[in-house]
Amino acid sequence: MSKQQLGMQQLTSLNGNNRTFDELIDEAKAHTVIGWDFSYIDNRRSESNTTWDFSSLVRGEFMTETRFLDLGTGGGEFLSSLVPLPQETVATEAFEPNIDIPSEKLTQILLKS
């Protein structure tokens, strides 16, 4: 059995519902991704906790910084969780379907604060 076939079998067995690799790929292609919202795969993804908290590290830096650059902000979900933001905050996003999303989200959040 090739490594590729073995990998596909493992993926299929991990999803718990006996769907093929191709079926899972087709499902993913059918979903519109907005920002970093991958909730449609919550039932078959896992993550491990780290010994450190990235958002706490970033917030700690905000205490002394007046500038912040967020590269690849997605839909601005993480950045919006850090409010209040440094005075000069810039976010970039290269994935075309997401380009307007962080701007709209962050404008609403900043107007409320």
N, C-alpha and C positions, 0 to 999 in steps of 0.2 A: 504494500500500500504506500502511495507517495505521501510526502509531508503535506502537500496541498489537500489530498483526500482526507488524511487524518485530521487536519485542522478543521475542515468542513464538518466532519463527523463530530468533533468535539464541540464546535459551535452549535450544531443542531441539538446535541444532547444537553447543552447548557440552557437552552431556551425553555426546556421543560414541557413543551407542547408539540414536540416532534415535527416542527416545521423545518423545511429544508433551508439551507443557506440562501438559495436563490429567492425563496419566499420571504425571508427576512430582509434581504436587500430590496426586493420589490416594495415591501411595506415601508421601509425607510425612504425610498424614493417618492412614495406617494404622499408623504407628510411635508408640509411647508414648515421650514425651520425659521423661527422668528427669534432673533437673539440667540441665547444659549438655552432655550427651553427644549429639553429632550424628554419631557414628562411622558411622552407616548412609549418610551422604553423603560420606564421605572420598574416594571415587573421583571426585567431581565438584565438589569445592570447592577453592579456592585462597586463599592468603593471602600477603601480602608482609611481609617483615621490616621493622621500623622501626629507626631509629638509636638507639633507647633501649629499655630493658627495664622494663616496668611493675612486675613483681614485685621487681626490684632497687630501684626507687624506693620502693616501699612498705616493703620490708625496711629500707631506710635510715632511714625515718621511725620505724620500730619501736624504734630505738636510744634515742630520747629520749621516746617517747610511752608513756603508761600506758593510753590509751583508743583504741579503734578501732571504726569503724562500717562495716559492709559492707552496702550497699543493693543488693537484688536478687541475693542470693548464689547463686541457682540451687540446685544440689545441694551447695554448700559445697566444690566441687572446688578452686577457687582459694584460698579462705580456708584450707582444710586444708593447702595446699602452703606456707603461710607459718608453720607451727608452728616455734618457740614464738610464741604470740600475746601481745599486750599483756594485762596483768592484767584489764582491763575491756574485753572484746570483745563486740560486739553485731552480730548479722546479721539482716537482714530478707529476706523472700521473699513476694511477692504472688501468684505463680502457684500456685494451690491444689494441683495434683498434687505440687508440690515442697516444700510447707510442712514436712512431717515429715522429709524426707530429710537436710537439712543438720544438723538436731539429732541424728539418729542417727549420722551419719558423724562429726561433730565430737566427740560424746561418746566414741566409741570411740577416736579419735585422742588426745584429751586424757587419757584414762585410761592410755594407753600412755606418755605423756611425763612 
